[in-house]
């Protein structure tokens, strides 16, 4: 009887973890600020007052927060993802270990926080959350900020790389041609997806077979993340048993869809960071235009 109860409890705990949101409110974060196992990371880029995220951070940030630079730390010199060992050394200096709870925040548009979430997930970190509304939400809630730099004892951060999370162009081509149980998502605006407008690239349209889920639609009218149940409804046409690959123009917008899919409970999610921008650089790659087939 006892064994059965323990088993049921463990199953329910697993179910609970599956539906727990990876988005936290300012109020929830406030309760965790003094938790010794929590590390807060500021990943702002720039805002109205400051030209760089680092300048904004130096001026004021959440108590105990460290800073990671979007370009220098969360990207490589010529790659979408950073060099894992280099970032791991920086995380270790922040006192972050594999079981640390990491909470990320940006200026409030969730773009750089989503990229940071992907990067840490790629490094093998499981317990990573995003502050809903970012720095702005923290201020609006009336909580204090500081210019004080945190000091924690350095440790060794052990990378457990999830290389399978990232796919390249050839992998995408194989899936498109072989029509495997895989869905490619284009995270750009619908007008760009159908080829009506294209402000950035020399070709218009999308990768053949891609489905359009504009990344901005994972947020509500206030710019905050939709709740997990709302996101499940948003992605209800997708098969949760299939592999889902998110893409956009160059990777960043796709990260917001990836986080949203994770928050909705989807498990087999990958990213094609090269996206449409890389795809059209190869003349042999076809593109599609027009309204998406339902």
Buried (B, 14 or more C-beta within 10 A) or exposed (E): EEEEEEEEEEEEEEEEEEEEBBBBBBEBBBEBBEEEEBBBBBBBBBBEEBEBBBEBBEEBBBBBBBBBBBEBBBBBEEEBBBEBEEBBEBBBBBBBBBEBBBBBBBBBBBBBBBBBBBBBBBBBBEBBBBBBBBBBBBBEEEBEBEEEEBEBEEBEBEBEEEEEBBBEBEBBBEBBEEEEEBBBBBBBBBEBBBBBEBEEBEBBBBBBBBBBBBBBBBBEEEBBBBBBEBBBEBBEEBEBEEBBBBBBBBBBBBBBBBBBBBBBBBEBBBBBBBBBBBBBEEEEBEBBEEEEEE
